Amino acid sequence: MRIEIDRERCIGAGQCALTAPEVFTQDDDGFSELLPGREDGSGSALVREAARACPVAAISIRPRPR
């Protein structure tokens, strides 16, 4: 899987970082970002839950291109 964050849509609610702290964090301005090396999400079910928990649907999960 490939995780993408729409930084224009993100409001910094922090639900992603609370749900999957091994993948998401917040930058200095409070907006969501991926931890280095976690772009693939490691297949974690918590990543899918974090995407669902985002109140503005700023997180999308896509299949990794072949």
Backbone hydrogen bonds, N-H to C=O, Kabsch-Sander energy under -0.5 kcal/mol:
donor,donor_aa,acceptor,acceptor_aa,energy
2,R,62,R,-3.4
3,I,39,E,-2.5
4,E,60,S,-2.8
6,D,58,A,-3.3
7,R,5,I,-1.2
9,R,6,D,-0.9
10,C,6,D,-2.0
18,L,14,G,-1.9
19,T,15,Q,-2.2
20,A,16,C,-3.0
23,V,20,A,-2.1
24,F,20,A,-2.5
25,T,33,E,-2.7
27,D,31,F,-3.1
30,G,27,D,-2.1
33,E,25,T,-2.3
35,L,23,V,-3.0
38,R,35,L,-2.0
41,G,38,R,-1.5
43,G,40,D,-1.0
44,S,41,G,-2.0
47,V,44,S,-0.8
48,R,44,S,-1.0
49,E,45,A,-1.9
50,A,46,L,-2.5
51,A,47,V,-2.0
52,R,48,R,-1.9
53,A,49,E,-2.2
54,C,50,A,-1.0
57,A,54,C,-1.1
60,S,4,E,-2.9
62,R,2,R,-2.7
